[in-house]
Amino acid sequence: MVDLLIDDELITSHGALSVFHAAIDELDRRYGGSDEDQHLQVEELLPPSGAFVVARLDGHPIGGVGLRQISEPELHYGEIKRLWVRPDQRRNGVGARLMSAIEERARLSGFVQLYLESGYAQPEALELYRTSGWESVERYPSDSVCFPTSDRFTKVL
């Protein structure tokens, strides 16, 4: 993928929002609907306490991933949200590159530990997390919301 560019974009940009909404649409289809809008506000993915990274191929958004703060600022815990890659671009390493990019943004922003959750209807995501240094964890930090049936992961940066 010679023309693949991965870079920060404000979540309020058209490209980032299109990826964000595509991710939610896919989650709704896989899980039969969700109440995700009650647990994540787009503004949480804005700097300085959040970020959104978009992958573009020939200028067109093909994937993205977000980061938000999930604890008191002094704890420096973040959560990865909405990793999504366009279906025709999956299995090409785009998801892994997006995860590397957002982890680097988190380090640069002062986060010391990240969390994420996924579920049974996303086996490819679970495989990616398990093979890229994420460790299973029973719980999120006490002041954070997560879905009761999700698989939870953490990574110390």
Contact map, one row per residue, 1 for C-alpha under 8 A:
1111000000000000000000000000000000000000000000000000000010000000000000000000000000000000000000000000000000000000000000000000000000000000000000000000000000000
1111000000000000000000000000000000000000000000000000000000000000000000000000000000000000000000000000000000000000000000000000000000000000000000000000000000000
1111100000000000000000000000000000000000000000000000000011000000000000000000000000000000000000000000000000000000000000000000000000000000000000000000000000000
1111110000000000000000000000000000000000000000000000001111000000000000000000000000000000000000000000000000000000000000000000000000000000000000000000000000000
0011111000000000000000000000000000000000000000000000001110000000000000000000000000000000000000000000000000000000000000000000000000000000000000000000000000000
0001111100000000000000000000000000000000000000000000111100000000000000000000000000000000000000001100100000000000000000000000000000000000000000000000000000000
0000111110000000000000000000000000000000000000000000111000000000000000000000000000000000000000000000100000000000000000000000000000000000000000000000000000000
0000011111000000000000000000000000000000000000000011110000000000000000000000000000000000000000000000000000000000000000000000000000000000000000000000000000000
0000001111101001000000000000000000000000000000000011110000000000000000000000000000000000000000000000000000000000000000000000000000000000000000000000000000000
0000000111111001000000000000000000000000000001000011000000000000000000000000000000000000000000000000000000000000000000000000000000000000000000000000000000000
0000000011111001100000000000000000000000011011000011000000000000000000000000000000000000000000000000000000000000000000000000000000000000000000000000000000000
0000000001111101100000000000000000000000010000000000000000000000000000000000000000000000000000000000000000000000000000000000000000000000000000000000000000000
0000000011111111100000000000000000000000000000000000000000000000000000000000000000000000000000000000000000000000000000000000000000000000000000000000000000000
0000000000011111110000000000000000000000000000000000000000000000000000000000000000000000000000000000000000000000000000000000000000000000000000000000000000000
0000000000001111111000000000000000000000000000000000010000011000000000000000000000000000000000000000000000000000000000000000000000000000000000000000000000000
0000000011111111111100000000000000000000000000000001110000001001000000000000000000000000000000000000000000000000000000000000000000000000000000000000000000000
0000000000111111111110000000000000000000000000000000000000000000000000000000000000000000000000000000000000000000000000000000000000000000000000000000000000000
0000000000000111111111000000000000000000000000000000000000000000000000000000000000000000000000000000000000000000000000000000000000000000000000000000000000000
0000000000000011111111100000000000000000000000000000010000001111000000000000000000010000000000000000000000000000000000000000000000000000000000000000000000000
0000000000000001111111110000000000000000000000000000000000000001100000000000000001010000000000000000000000000000000000000000000000000000000000000000000000000
0000000000000000111111111000000000000000000000000000000000000000000000000000000000000000000000000000000000000000000000000000000000000000000000000000000000000
0000000000000000011111111100000000000000000000000000000000000000000000000000000000010000000000000000000000000000000000000000000000000000000000000000000000000
0000000000000000001111111110000000000000000000000000000000000000000000000000000001110000000000000000000000000000000000000000000000000000000000000000000000000
0000000000000000000111111111000000010000000000000000000000000000000000000000000001000000000000000000000000000000000000000000000000000000000000000000000000000
0000000000000000000011111111100000000000000000000000000000000000000000000000000000000000000000000000000000000000000000000000000000000000000000000000000000000
0000000000000000000001111111110000000000000000000000000000000000000000000000000000000000000000000000000000000000000000000000000000000000000000000000000000000
0000000000000000000000111111111111000000000000000000000000000000000000000000000000000000000000000000000000000000000000000000000000000000000000000000000000000
0000000000000000000000011111111111000000000000000000000000000000000000000000000000000000000000000000000000000000000000000000000000000000000000000000000000000
0000000000000000000000001111111110000000000000000000000000000000000000000000000000000000000000000000000000000000000000000000000000000000000000000000000000000
0000000000000000000000000111111110000000000000000000000000000000000000000000000000000000000000000000000000000000000000001100000000000000000000000000000000000
0000000000000000000000000011111111000000000000000000000000000000000000000000000000000000000000000000000000000000000000001000000000000000000000000000000000000
0000000000000000000000000011111111000000000000000000000000000000000000000000000000000000000000000000000000000000000000000000000000000000000000000000000000000
0000000000000000000000000011111111100000000000000000000000000000000000000000000000000000000000000000000000000000000000000000000000000000000000000000000000000
0000000000000000000000000011001111111000000000000000000000000000000000000000000000000000000000000000000000000000000000000000000000000000000000000000000000000
0000000000000000000000000000000011111110000000000000000000000000000000000000000000000000000000000000000000000000000000000000000000000000000000000000000000000
0000000000000000000000010000000001111111000000000000000000000000000000000000000000000000000000000000000000000000000000000000000000000000000000000000000000000
0000000000000000000000000000000001111111100000000000000000000000000000000000000000000000000000000000000000000000000000000000000000000000000000000000000000000
0000000000000000000000000000000000111111100000000000000000000000000000000000000000000000000000000000000000000000000000000000000000000000000000000000000000000
0000000000000000000000000000000000111111100000000000000000000000000000000000000000000000000000000000000000000000000000000000000000000000000000001000000000000
0000000000000000000000000000000000011111110100000000000000000000000000000000000000000000000000000000000000000000000000000000000000000000000000000000000000000
0000000000000000000000000000000000001111111110000000000000000000000000000000000000000000000000000000000000000000000000000000000000000000000000000000000000000
0000000000110000000000000000000000000001111111000000000000000000000000000000000000000000000000000000000000000000000000000000000000000000000000000000000000000
0000000000100000000000000000000000000000111111000000000000000000000000000000000000000000000000000000000000000000000000000000000000000000000000000000000000000
0000000000000000000000000000000000000001111111001100000000000000000110000000000000000000000000000000000000000000000000000000000000000000000000000000000000000
0000000000100000000000000000000000000000111111101111000000000000011100000000000000000000000000000000000000000000000000000000000000000000000000000000000000000
0000000001100000000000000000000000000000011111111111000000000000000100000000000000000000000000000000000000000000000000000000000000000000000000000000000000000
0000000000000000000000000000000000000000000011111110000000000000000000000000000000000000000000000000000000000000000000000000000000000000000000000000000000000
0000000000000000000000000000000000000000000001111110000000000000000000000000000000000000000000000000000000001000000000000000000000000000000000000000000000000
0000000000000000000000000000000000000000000111111110000000000000000110000000000000000000000000000000000000001000000000000000000000000000000000000000000000000
0000000000000000000000000000000000000000000111111111000000000000011110000000000000000000000000000000000000000000000000000000000000000000000000000000000000000
0000000111100000000000000000000000000000000011111111100000000000011100000000000000000000000000000000010010000000000000000000000000000000000000000000000000000
0000000111100001000000000000000000000000000011000111110000000001111000000000000000000000000000000000010000000000000000000000000000000000000000000000000000000
0000011110000001000000000000000000000000000000000011111000000001110000000000000000000000000000000100110000000000000000000000000000000000000000000000000000000
0000011110000011001000000000000000000000000000000001111100001111100000000000000000000000000000000100000000000000000000000000000000000000000000000000000000000
0001111000000000000000000000000000000000000000000000111110001111000000000000000000000000000001000100000000000000000000000000000000000000000000000000000000000
0001110000000000000000000000000000000000000000000000011111111110000000000000000000000000000000000000000000000000000000000000000000000000000000000000000000000
1011100000000000000000000000000000000000000000000000001111111100000000000000000000000000000000000000000000000000000000000000000000000000000000000000000000000
0011000000000000000000000000000000000000000000000000000111110000000000000000000000000000000000000000000000000000000000000000000000000000000000000000000000000
0000000000000000000000000000000000000000000000000000000111111000000000000000000000000000000000000000000000000000000000000000000000000000000000000000000000000
0000000000000010000000000000000000000000000000000000000111111100000000000000000000000000000000000000000000000000000000000000000000000000000000000000000000000
0000000000000011001000000000000000000000000000000000011110111111000000000000000000000000000000000000000000000000000000000000000000000000000000000000000000000
0000000000000000001000000000000000000000000000000000011110011111000000000000000000001100100000000000000000000000000000000000000000000000000000000000000000000
0000000000000000001000000000000000000000000000000000011100001111100000000000000000111100000001100100000000000000000000000000000000000000000000000000000000000
0000000000000001001100000000000000000000000000000001111000001111110000000000000001111000000000000100000000000000000000000000000000000000000000000000000000000
0000000000000000000100000000000000000000000000000001110000000011111000000000000111110000000000000110010000000000000000000000000000000000000000000000000000000
0000000000000000000000000000000000000000000010000111100000000001111100000000000111100000000000000000010000000000000000000000000000000000000000000000000000000
0000000000000000000000000000000000000000000010000111000000000000111110000000011110000000000000000000010001000000000000000000000000000000000000000000000000000
0000000000000000000000000000000000000000000111001110000000000000011111000000011110000000000000000000000000000000000000000000000000000000000000000000000000000
0000000000000000000000000000000000000000000100001100000000000000001111101001111000000000000000000000000000000000000000000000000000000000000000000000000000000
0000000000000000000000000000000000000000000000000000000000000000000111110000111000000000000000000000000000000000000000000000000000000000000010110000000000000
0000000000000000000000000000000000000000000000000000000000000000000011111111110000000000000000000000000000000000000000000000000000000000000010110000000000000
0000000000000000000000000000000000000000000000000000000000000000000001111111100000000000000000000000000000000000000000000000000000000000000000000000000000000
0000000000000000000000000000000000000000000000000000000000000000000010111111100000000000000000000000000000000000000000000000000000000000000000000000000000000
0000000000000000000000000000000000000000000000000000000000000000000000111111000000000000000000000000000000000000000000000000000000000000000000000000000000000
0000000000000000000000000000000000000000000000000000000000000000000000111111100000000000000000000000000000000001000000000000000000000000000000000000000000000
0000000000000000000000000000000000000000000000000000000000000000000010111111110000000000000000000000000000000111100000000000000000000000000000000000000000000
0000000000000000000000000000000000000000000000000000000000000000000011111011111000000000000000000000000000000011111000000000000000000000000000000000000000000
0000000000000000000000000000000000000000000000000000000000000000001111100001111100000000000000000000000001000010111000000000000000000000000000000000000000000
0000000000000000000000000000000000000000000000000000000000000000001111000000111110000000000000000000000000000000011100000000000000000000000000000000000000000
0000000000000000000000000000000000000000000000000000000000000000111100000000011111100000000000000000000000000000011100000000000000000000000000000000000000000
0000000000000000000000000000000000000000000000000000000000000000111100000000001111100000000000000000000000000000000100000000000000000000000000000000000000000
0000000000000000000100110000000000000000000000000000000000000001110000000000000111110000000000000000000000000000000000000000000000000000000000000000000000000
0000000000000000000000100000000000000000000000000000000000000011110000000000000111111000000000100110000000000000000000000000000000000000000000000000000000000
0000000000000000001101100000000000000000000000000000000000000011100000000000000001111100000000100000000000000000000000000000000000000000000000000000000000000
0000000000000000000000000000000000000000000000000000000000000111000000000000000000111110110001100000000000000000000000000000000000000000000000000000000000000
0000000000000000000000000000000000000000000000000000000000000110000000000000000000011111110000000000000000000000000000000000000000000000000000000000000000000
0000000000000000000000000000000000000000000000000000000000000000000000000000000000001111110000000000000000000000000000000000000000000000000000000000000000000
0000000000000000000000000000000000000000000000000000000000000000000000000000000000000111110000000000000000000000000000000000000000000000000000000000000000000
0000000000000000000000000000000000000000000000000000000000000100000000000000000000001111111101000000000000000000000000000000000000000000000000000000000000000
0000000000000000000000000000000000000000000000000000000000000000000000000000000000001111111111100000000000000000000000000000000000000000000000000000000000000
0000000000000000000000000000000000000000000000000000000000000000000000000000000000000000111111000000000000000000000000000000000000000000000000000000000000000
0000000000000000000000000000000000000000000000000000000000000000000000000000000000000000111111000000000000000000000000000000000000000000000000000000000000000
0000000000000000000000000000000000000000000000000000000000000000000000000000000000000000011111111000000000000000000000000000000000000000000000000000000000000
0000000000000000000000000000000000000000000000000000001000000010000000000000000000001000111111111100000000000000000000000000000000000000000000000000000000000
0000000000000000000000000000000000000000000000000000000000000010000000000000000000111000010011111110000000000000000000000000000100000000000000000000000000000
0000000000000000000000000000000000000000000000000000000000000000000000000000000000000000000011111111000000000000000000000000000100010000000000000000000000000
0000010000000000000000000000000000000000000000000000000000000000000000000000000000000000000011111111100000000000000000000000000000000000000000000000000000000
0000010000000000000000000000000000000000000000000000111000000011100000000000000000100000000001111111110000000000000000000000000000000000000000000000000000000
0000000000000000000000000000000000000000000000000000000000000000100000000000000000100000000000111111111000000000000000000000000000000000000000000000000000000
0000000000000000000000000000000000000000000000000000000000000000000000000000000000000000000000011111111100000000000000000000000000000000000000000000000000000
0000011000000000000000000000000000000000000000000000100000000000000000000000000000000000000000001111111110000000000000000000000000000000000000000000000000000
0000000000000000000000000000000000000000000000000011100000000000111000000000000000000000000000000111111111000000000000000000000000000000000000000000000000000
0000000000000000000000000000000000000000000000000000000000000000000000000000000000000000000000000011111111100000000000000000000000000000000000000000000000001
0000000000000000000000000000000000000000000000000000000000000000000000000000000000000000000000000001111111110000000000000000000000000000000000000000000000000
0000000000000000000000000000000000000000000000000010000000000000000000000000000000000000000000000000111111111000000000000000000000000000000000000000000000000
0000000000000000000000000000000000000000000000000000000000000000001000000000010000000000000000000000011111111111000000000000000000000000000000000000000000000
0000000000000000000000000000000000000000000000000000000000000000000000000000000000000000000000000000001111111111000000000000000000000000000000000000000000001
0000000000000000000000000000000000000000000000000000000000000000000000000000000000000000000000000000000111111110000000000000000000000000000000000000000000000
0000000000000000000000000000000000000000000000011000000000000000000000000000000000000000000000000000000011111110000000000000000000000000000000000000000000000
0000000000000000000000000000000000000000000000000000000000000000000000000001000000000000000000000000000001111111000000000000000000000000000000000000000000000
0000000000000000000000000000000000000000000000000000000000000000000000000001110000000000000000000000000001111111110000000000000000000000000000000000000000001
0000000000000000000000000000000000000000000000000000000000000000000000000011100000000000000000000000000001100111110000000000000000000000000000000000000000011
0000000000000000000000000000000000000000000000000000000000000000000000000001110000000000000000000000000000000011111000000000000000000000000000000000000001111
0000000000000000000000000000000000000000000000000000000000000000000000000000111100000000000000000000000000000011111100000000000000000000000000000000000001111
0000000000000000000000000000000000000000000000000000000000000000000000000000111100000000000000000000000000000000111110000000000000000000000100000000000111100
0000000000000000000000000000000000000000000000000000000000000000000000000000001110000000000000000000000000000000011111000000000000000000000000000000000111000
0000000000000000000000000000000000000000000000000000000000000000000000000000000000000000000000000000000000000000001111100000000000000000000000000100011110000
0000000000000000000000000000000000000000000000000000000000000000000000000000000000000000000000000000000000000000000111110100110000000000000000000000011100000
0000000000000000000000000000000000000000000000000000000000000000000000000000000000000000000000000000000000000000000011111110010000000000000000000000111000000
0000000000000000000000000000000000000000000000000000000000000000000000000000000000000000000000000000000000000000000001111110000000000000000000000000011000000
0000000000000000000000000000011000000000000000000000000000000000000000000000000000000000000000000000000000000000000000111110000000000000000000000000000000000
0000000000000000000000000000010000000000000000000000000000000000000000000000000000000000000000000000000000000000000001111111110000000000000000000000000000000
0000000000000000000000000000000000000000000000000000000000000000000000000000000000000000000000000000000000000000000000111111111000000000000000000000000000000
0000000000000000000000000000000000000000000000000000000000000000000000000000000000000000000000000000000000000000000000000111111100000000000000000000000000000
0000000000000000000000000000000000000000000000000000000000000000000000000000000000000000000000000000000000000000000001000111111110000000000000000000000000000
0000000000000000000000000000000000000000000000000000000000000000000000000000000000000000000000000000000000000000000001100111111111000000000000000000000000000
0000000000000000000000000000000000000000000000000000000000000000000000000000000000000000000000000000000000000000000000000011111111100000000000000000000000000
0000000000000000000000000000000000000000000000000000000000000000000000000000000000000000000000110000000000000000000000000001111111110000000000000000000000000
0000000000000000000000000000000000000000000000000000000000000000000000000000000000000000000000000000000000000000000000000000111111111110000000000000000010000
0000000000000000000000000000000000000000000000000000000000000000000000000000000000000000000000000000000000000000000000000000011111111111000000000000000000000
0000000000000000000000000000000000000000000000000000000000000000000000000000000000000000000000000000000000000000000000000000001111111100000000000000000000000
0000000000000000000000000000000000000000000000000000000000000000000000000000000000000000000000010000000000000000000000000000000111111100000000000000000000000
0000000000000000000000000000000000000000000000000000000000000000000000000000000000000000000000000000000000000000000000000000000011111110000000000000000000100
0000000000000000000000000000000000000000000000000000000000000000000000000000000000000000000000000000000000000000000000000000000011111111000000000000000011100
0000000000000000000000000000000000000000000000000000000000000000000000000000000000000000000000000000000000000000000000000000000011001111100000000000000011100
0000000000000000000000000000000000000000000000000000000000000000000000000000000000000000000000000000000000000000000000000000000001000111110000000000001111000
0000000000000000000000000000000000000000000000000000000000000000000000000000000000000000000000000000000000000000000000000000000000000011111100000000000111000
0000000000000000000000000000000000000000000000000000000000000000000000000000000000000000000000000000000000000000000000000000000000000001111100000000000100000
0000000000000000000000000000000000000000000000000000000000000000000000000000000000000000000000000000000000000000000000000000000000000000111111000000000100000
0000000000000000000000000000000000000000000000000000000000000000000000000000000000000000000000000000000000000000001000000000000000000000111111011100000100000
0000000000000000000000000000000000000000000000000000000000000000000001100000000000000000000000000000000000000000000000000000000000000000001111110000000000000
0000000000000000000000000000000000000000000000000000000000000000000000000000000000000000000000000000000000000000000000000000000000000000001111110000000000000
0000000000000000000000000000000000000000000000000000000000000000000001100000000000000000000000000000000000000000000000000000000000000000000011111000000000000
0000000000000000000000000000000000000000000000000000000000000000000001100000000000000000000000000000000000000000000000000000000000000000000111111100000000000
0000000000000000000000000000000000000010000000000000000000000000000000000000000000000000000000000000000000000000000000000000000000000000000100111110000000000
0000000000000000000000000000000000000000000000000000000000000000000000000000000000000000000000000000000000000000000010000000000000000000000100011111010000000
0000000000000000000000000000000000000000000000000000000000000000000000000000000000000000000000000000000000000000000000000000000000000000000000001111110000000
0000000000000000000000000000000000000000000000000000000000000000000000000000000000000000000000000000000000000000000000000000000000000000000000000111110000000
0000000000000000000000000000000000000000000000000000000000000000000000000000000000000000000000000000000000000000000000100000000000000000000000000011111000000
0000000000000000000000000000000000000000000000000000000000000000000000000000000000000000000000000000000000000000000011110000000000000000000000000111111100000
0000000000000000000000000000000000000000000000000000000000000000000000000000000000000000000000000000000000000000000011110000000000000001000000000000111110000
0000000000000000000000000000000000000000000000000000000000000000000000000000000000000000000000000000000000000000001111000000000000000001111100000000011111000
0000000000000000000000000000000000000000000000000000000000000000000000000000000000000000000000000000000000000000001110000000000010000111100000000000001111100
0000000000000000000000000000000000000000000000000000000000000000000000000000000000000000000000000000000000000000111100000000000000000111100000000000000111110
0000000000000000000000000000000000000000000000000000000000000000000000000000000000000000000000000000000000000000111000000000000000001110000000000000000011111
0000000000000000000000000000000000000000000000000000000000000000000000000000000000000000000000000000000000000001110000000000000000000000000000000000000001111
0000000000000000000000000000000000000000000000000000000000000000000000000000000000000000000000000000001000100011110000000000000000000000000000000000000000111
